[in-house]
């Protein structure tokens, strides 16, 4: 069994604006009827918005039904996904996989301080860790994320619209506990 999750991470939100952006998106989700305004329970210590009357409109398989809720996560977070292979980081400039880059150390540095860079072994550029993608969408580094628990896969159109509401670049990760 287990619990499945999907996270939409705002990779451009600064620590100073994350709370206000999270509240703005939550208000939009409530106004659209996607989630309910009340947060009646917590999951993993985070208050969770329950699905609203239009929740099924944002999922690919509404007949699967249900969702355990949506949590707005603020603060420096390494959002991770456990589905997929052990992919390598991919350079955002030259698209080369950087399997030999010391990304675990960069990950630790970013988590500890909020700032870390990786040097691409192919193009030799030093690039902030949040800019990198992973071949399997395993990580997103952000100060704001939206975690959805035990729901059918979100529609790409909904994810794109949420990105437009934020006005920032987003990255998605998914996994199972």
N, C-alpha and C positions, 0 to 999 in steps of 0.2 A: 504494500500500500504506500503510504507516505503522503507528504504534502507537496504540491506543485506550486511554483511561484513564477511570476513574470515581473520584471522591474523595468520601468522607463526612467532612465537617469538623465538629468539635465547636466551636460558636461560643461556648460558655460556659466552656470550660476555661481556667484561668489559666495563666500561664507556670510557676508553682510546682507545679501539680498535673498538668501535661500528661504527663510521663514516667510517673508512677504510673498514671494513667488508661489510657494507651496499653498499659502492661504488663498491666493488669487485663483489658482487652478482648482483647489477644492471648492471654492465658491462657484466656479464655472461648472464643475461636475454636478454640484447640487442643483444649480439653475437649469441644467440640461436634463435633470432627472436620472442621471447615470448612477449617482450614489445618493443616499439619504443624508440629511444634514446632521443627524444625531450620530455620535460615535458611542455605541452602547457597550462595547467590549474592547479588550486588548488582545493582540496577538504578538507574542515575543516582546512584550513590554511596550508595544506601540499602539496608540488608539487607532481604531479601525472604523472606516466608514462602511456601512452595510450597502449592498447593492440597491439601487433605486429601480423605479418602474421601467426605465429604459436601458437597464444593464444589458439585456440580451441583444440590443441594437449594436453594441460595440464589440461583440464576440463573433467569431467565425462559425461556431456551431451552437446557436442558441438552444437547440433541442437538448444539448448536454445539460443546460441549465445550471444555475447557481454560481455562487462565488462566496468565499468566506469573508471577503472584504478587501478594502483598499486602505493602505497606510501611507501617509505622507512622511517621508524620512528626511530629516534635515541634519546637517552636520557632516563633517568629513567622513566619507564612507567609501569603502571598497565594495561595490556591488558585484556580486559574483553569480555565475550560473554554473550549474553542475551538469547540464546536458551537453552532449557533443564530445568531441575528442580532446586530447591535450594539444590544442592548437598553439601556434607561435604568435607573438605580437607581429603586426604588419605595419610597416612604415607608412605614415599618411602622405609622405612626399613622393616616394619612389615605388610603393606597393610591394617592396621586398619583404619576405618573412625574415624575422630577426631571431631565429631560434638560438643563436649563440649570444645574444645580448643578455646582460645580467639583470633581466627584468624582475626576478624575485627580490633582489636587493633594492631595486627602484620601487617596487610595490611596498616594501617595508618602510622605505624612506618617505613615500607619499603618505602612507597611513599615519606615520609618526609626526610629520611636519606639514603636510599639504603641498609640498613641492618636491618634485623629482623629475629627472630627465633620463632618457635613454639615448645613447648614440646609435644611430643606424649603422650596422656593419657594411651595408651596401653603398649608401650615399654619404656617409660620414656626418650627417647632420645630428645635432643634439636637439631632441624634441621632448617637450613636456609629456609626462606619462599619460594624462587624460586624452591627449591627441591620438594616441595609438589605438588601433583596433586589434582584435584577436581573430584568428581564422575561425574560431568556433564561438565568437561572442561570449567568451568566458568572463570578462571583466569590464566594468565601467567605473571610473573614478570620478566622484561628484560630491557636491555638498547638498544636492537635492535629488530625491528619487521617489517614485510612486510604485510601491510594492502591491501586487495583486495576488491573492492567495486562492488556490484551488478553483480556478475559473478556466473556461474554454479559452483557446488562443484569441488574443485581441486582434481585431481587424486592423490591417495596416493603415487604412484611412483614419481610424480613430487615433492611432499612435501619431500619425502625421498632424492631425488637428490639434492634439495636445501639445505637440512641438510648436505649432503656430501660436497657440495661446501663450506659451512660455516666451516665444520670440527667441528661442535658443536652439542650439543643436542638441539632439538627444541620442541616446544609445540604449538599446534594449538587451537585457540578458534574461535567461530563463533557467529554471532548474527544479530539482526535486530533493527534498530532505528525506 
